Amino acid sequence: MENYKTPEKLNQRISIHEKYSVNRQGYGNWIFSHYALRENLRILECGCGTGDIWKNHIDDIPKGCALTLTDASEGMVADVRERFSDCHFIDCALADIQELPYEDNSYDIVIANAMLYHVPDITRGLREARRVLREGGVFYASTYGEHGMLDVLIQWLPEIPLQEKRNLRFTLQNGEPQLRRVFSSVVRHDYEDALAVTNVHDIVDYIYSLPSASDLSESYYDQIARALSDRMENGVLMIPKEYGLFVAS
C-alpha cells in the first residue's frame, strides 16, 4: 500500500483522467450524481483518499448532513483533514473498513470508492459496512472493470512486467456476487468513457504511478513511450476505460 500512504501518486492518476477523458462530466461527478442525498443524513466514506468528490460538491451537500471521511492511511487522513478544516459538518478519522469504530445502525449511507480490491478480507469489510448502516441505508462501491485501461496497456506492452500484479479482487465483473453475500439488492451502473491522450509521456508517468508498477525499472520508460507513440493516430492515443458503480441495499 506504499502508493497510498500519501496523496502524490493518487493525485497523479486522478489528473490523467481530468486532462484526457472524453466524457467531460467526470467520473467523480458521475458517481456523486448517483448518491441519494437528502437533508440530515449521516454519511460514512471508507478509503476516502484525497476527498476530491466532496471537495467539488461541498455546496451540493444537503442541509444537516454529517459526513465522516475515513482512510487506513495516516497520510491521507492528514491531507483530507487539512482540506476540509473549514467544514464543520465533516469529520476525518483513521479507520479500517474491516473493523469500523462505529456503532451498529449509525449511518444512512456508506461509501467505498475504488478501494475494496485493496481490502485483505473483502467480505469482512462489506459486513462491517452493512453493520453500521441503518435499516433502509445504501452502500455505494465504485470500481474498475477487467477490460479497461490497464488491460489494454498490458496488451500493448507485452514486454513490460505489469500483468502479474494486476488486482482483480473486486471488479465490475466479480463485484456483484461478493456484494450479494451481504446485501439483498445490488445494482450495477457503468460509466462510458475513454482517454484521448496527446502526450504519451503523461501515460508513461501514469503507468509508473500504479501499484502494479512499483518495482518497474526506469529503464523501461523510453521503451514504453516509443511503443505508445507508435499507436497514436493523428497525434492522439485512444485508450478505453471501464469503470462503474455498485449500489447495494
C-alpha positions as CSV (number, residue, x, y, z in Angstrom):
1,M,0.0,0.0,0.0
2,E,3.0,2.3,-0.4
3,N,1.2,4.1,-3.3
4,Y,-1.5,5.2,-0.8
5,K,0.5,6.4,2.2
6,T,0.5,10.0,0.7
7,P,-1.7,11.6,-1.9
8,E,1.0,12.3,-4.6
9,K,0.7,9.2,-6.7
10,L,-3.0,9.0,-6.3
11,N,-3.3,12.7,-7.5
12,Q,-1.1,11.8,-10.5
13,R,-3.6,9.1,-11.5
14,I,-6.6,11.3,-11.0
15,S,-5.0,14.1,-13.1
16,I,-4.7,11.9,-16.2
17,H,-8.4,11.4,-16.2
18,E,-9.1,15.1,-15.7
19,K,-6.8,16.0,-18.6
20,Y,-7.8,13.5,-21.2
21,S,-11.2,12.0,-20.5
22,V,-13.7,12.1,-23.4
23,N,-16.6,12.1,-21.1
24,R,-16.4,15.6,-19.7
25,Q,-18.9,15.0,-16.9
26,G,-16.0,13.4,-15.0
27,Y,-16.1,10.1,-13.1
28,G,-16.3,11.7,-9.7
29,N,-19.2,13.9,-10.7
30,W,-20.9,10.9,-12.2
31,I,-20.5,8.9,-9.0
32,F,-21.8,11.9,-6.9
33,S,-24.9,12.2,-9.2
34,H,-25.9,8.7,-8.1
35,Y,-25.9,9.4,-4.4
36,A,-29.4,9.7,-3.0
37,L,-28.7,12.6,-0.7
38,R,-31.3,14.5,1.4
39,E,-31.3,16.6,4.5
40,N,-30.0,15.3,7.8
41,L,-28.2,12.2,6.6
42,R,-25.2,10.6,8.3
43,I,-22.7,9.6,5.6
44,L,-19.6,7.5,6.0
45,E,-16.9,7.1,3.4
46,C,-14.3,4.4,3.8
47,G,-11.0,4.8,2.0
48,C,-11.7,8.4,1.1
49,G,-8.3,9.1,-0.4
50,T,-8.0,12.8,-1.3
51,G,-11.7,13.5,-0.8
52,D,-11.9,15.1,-4.3
53,I,-15.6,14.1,-4.9
54,W,-16.7,16.0,-1.8
55,K,-14.4,19.0,-2.4
56,N,-16.0,19.6,-5.7
57,H,-19.6,19.3,-4.3
58,I,-19.5,21.0,-0.9
59,D,-22.3,23.3,-1.9
60,D,-24.4,20.3,-3.1
61,I,-24.5,18.5,0.2
62,P,-28.0,19.0,1.7
63,K,-28.5,20.9,4.9
64,G,-28.0,19.0,8.2
65,C,-25.9,16.2,6.7
66,A,-22.9,14.9,8.7
67,L,-20.0,13.4,6.7
68,T,-17.3,11.2,8.2
69,L,-14.3,10.7,5.9
70,T,-12.0,7.8,6.9
71,D,-9.0,6.1,5.4
72,A,-6.5,3.5,6.6
73,S,-3.6,5.8,5.7
74,E,-2.5,8.4,8.2
75,G,-1.1,10.5,5.3
76,M,-4.4,10.6,3.5
77,V,-6.3,11.4,6.7
78,A,-4.0,14.3,7.4
79,D,-4.5,15.6,3.9
80,V,-8.3,15.5,3.9
81,R,-8.4,16.9,7.5
82,E,-6.5,19.9,6.2
83,R,-8.6,20.2,3.1
84,F,-11.8,20.3,5.0
85,S,-10.7,22.1,8.1
86,D,-13.3,24.9,7.5
87,C,-16.2,22.5,7.0
88,H,-17.9,22.0,10.4
89,F,-20.1,19.1,9.2
90,I,-17.1,16.9,8.0
91,D,-15.1,14.7,10.4
92,C,-11.9,12.9,9.3
93,A,-10.7,9.8,11.0
94,L,-8.2,6.9,10.7
95,A,-10.2,3.7,10.2
96,D,-10.1,0.3,8.5
97,I,-13.3,-0.9,6.8
98,Q,-12.7,-4.3,8.2
99,E,-13.1,-3.1,11.8
100,L,-15.0,0.2,11.8
101,P,-15.1,2.0,15.2
102,Y,-18.7,3.0,14.9
103,E,-21.9,1.7,16.4
104,D,-24.5,-0.6,14.7
105,N,-27.1,1.2,12.6
106,S,-25.4,4.6,12.8
107,Y,-25.2,5.7,9.1
108,D,-27.7,6.3,6.3
109,I,-25.0,5.9,3.6
110,V,-21.7,4.1,3.5
111,I,-19.3,4.6,0.6
112,A,-16.3,2.7,-0.6
113,N,-14.9,4.1,-3.8
114,A,-12.1,2.4,-5.7
115,M,-10.7,0.7,-2.6
116,L,-12.4,-2.7,-1.9
117,Y,-9.9,-4.6,-4.1
118,H,-7.2,-3.5,-1.6
119,V,-9.0,-4.8,1.5
120,P,-7.5,-8.1,2.7
121,D,-10.8,-9.6,3.8
122,I,-13.4,-8.0,1.4
123,T,-16.4,-9.9,2.9
124,R,-15.5,-8.8,6.4
125,G,-15.3,-5.2,5.1
126,L,-18.7,-5.5,3.5
127,R,-20.2,-7.0,6.6
128,E,-18.8,-4.1,8.6
129,A,-20.3,-1.6,6.1
130,R,-23.7,-3.4,6.5
131,R,-23.4,-3.4,10.3
132,V,-23.1,0.3,10.6
133,L,-25.9,1.0,8.0
134,R,-29.3,1.9,9.3
135,E,-32.4,0.0,8.1
136,G,-33.0,1.2,4.5
137,G,-29.5,2.5,4.2
138,V,-27.5,2.4,1.0
139,F,-23.9,1.2,0.2
140,Y,-22.1,2.6,-2.8
141,A,-18.9,1.0,-4.2
142,S,-17.2,2.1,-7.3
143,T,-14.5,0.1,-9.1
144,Y,-12.9,-0.7,-12.4
145,G,-13.5,-3.5,-14.9
146,E,-11.3,-6.2,-16.1
147,H,-11.2,-4.9,-19.7
148,G,-10.3,-1.3,-19.2
149,M,-7.1,0.9,-19.3
150,L,-4.7,-1.5,-17.6
151,D,-5.8,-4.5,-19.6
152,V,-5.3,-2.5,-22.9
153,L,-1.9,-1.2,-21.8
154,I,-0.8,-4.8,-20.9
155,Q,-1.8,-6.0,-24.4
156,W,0.0,-3.1,-26.0
157,L,3.1,-3.5,-23.9
158,P,3.8,-7.3,-23.7
159,E,7.5,-6.8,-22.8
160,I,6.6,-4.8,-19.7
161,P,6.1,-6.7,-16.4
162,L,2.7,-5.4,-15.3
163,Q,0.3,-8.3,-15.7
164,E,1.4,-10.4,-12.7
165,K,0.5,-7.7,-10.3
166,R,-3.0,-6.7,-11.5
167,N,-5.5,-6.5,-8.7
168,L,-8.7,-8.2,-9.8
169,R,-10.1,-9.0,-6.4
170,F,-13.2,-6.7,-6.7
171,T,-14.1,-5.6,-10.2
172,L,-17.3,-4.8,-12.2
173,Q,-17.2,-8.4,-13.3
174,N,-16.9,-10.2,-9.9
175,G,-18.1,-7.5,-7.5
176,E,-21.8,-8.3,-7.6
177,P,-21.6,-11.8,-6.3
178,Q,-19.4,-10.6,-3.5
179,L,-21.9,-7.9,-2.6
180,R,-24.8,-10.3,-2.7
181,R,-23.2,-12.3,0.2
182,V,-24.1,-9.3,2.4
183,F,-26.7,-7.2,0.6
184,S,-30.1,-8.3,-0.8
185,S,-30.2,-5.8,-3.6
186,V,-27.3,-4.9,-5.9
187,V,-27.5,-2.7,-9.0
188,R,-24.5,-2.1,-11.3
189,H,-24.1,1.2,-13.2
190,D,-21.5,1.6,-16.0
191,Y,-19.6,4.8,-16.8
192,E,-19.0,5.4,-20.5
193,D,-15.6,7.0,-21.2
194,A,-12.1,6.8,-22.8
195,L,-8.9,8.7,-22.8
196,A,-7.8,10.8,-25.8
197,V,-4.1,11.3,-25.0
198,T,-1.9,13.8,-26.9
199,N,1.2,13.4,-24.8
200,V,2.3,9.8,-24.3
201,H,4.7,10.8,-21.5
202,D,1.7,11.5,-19.3
203,I,0.6,7.9,-19.8
204,V,4.1,6.6,-19.1
205,D,4.1,8.6,-15.8
206,Y,0.7,7.2,-15.1
207,I,1.9,3.7,-15.5
208,Y,4.8,4.3,-13.1
209,S,2.4,5.7,-10.5
210,L,0.5,2.4,-10.5
211,P,0.8,-0.1,-7.5
212,S,1.4,-2.8,-10.1
213,A,4.5,-0.9,-11.4
214,S,6.1,-0.3,-8.0
215,D,9.1,-2.5,-9.0
216,L,9.2,-1.4,-12.7
217,S,12.7,-0.3,-13.7
218,E,13.1,3.2,-15.0
219,S,15.0,1.6,-17.9
220,Y,11.6,0.7,-19.5
221,Y,10.5,4.3,-19.7
222,D,11.7,5.2,-23.2
223,Q,10.6,1.8,-24.5
224,I,7.1,2.3,-23.2
225,A,7.0,5.8,-24.7
226,R,8.1,4.6,-28.1
227,A,5.6,1.8,-28.1
228,L,2.7,4.1,-27.2
229,S,3.8,6.7,-29.7
230,D,3.6,4.1,-32.5
231,R,-0.1,3.6,-31.7
232,M,-1.1,7.2,-32.0
233,E,-3.3,8.3,-34.8
234,N,-3.4,11.9,-35.9
235,G,-1.5,12.8,-32.8
236,V,-4.0,11.1,-30.4
237,L,-3.7,7.8,-28.5
238,M,-7.2,6.5,-27.7
239,I,-7.4,4.3,-24.5
240,P,-10.7,2.7,-23.5
241,K,-11.8,2.9,-19.9
242,E,-14.1,0.6,-17.9
243,Y,-15.4,2.0,-14.6
244,G,-18.7,1.8,-12.8
245,L,-20.6,1.8,-9.5
246,F,-22.5,-0.7,-7.5
247,V,-25.5,0.5,-5.4
248,A,-26.4,-2.1,-2.7
249,S,-29.0,-2.1,0.0
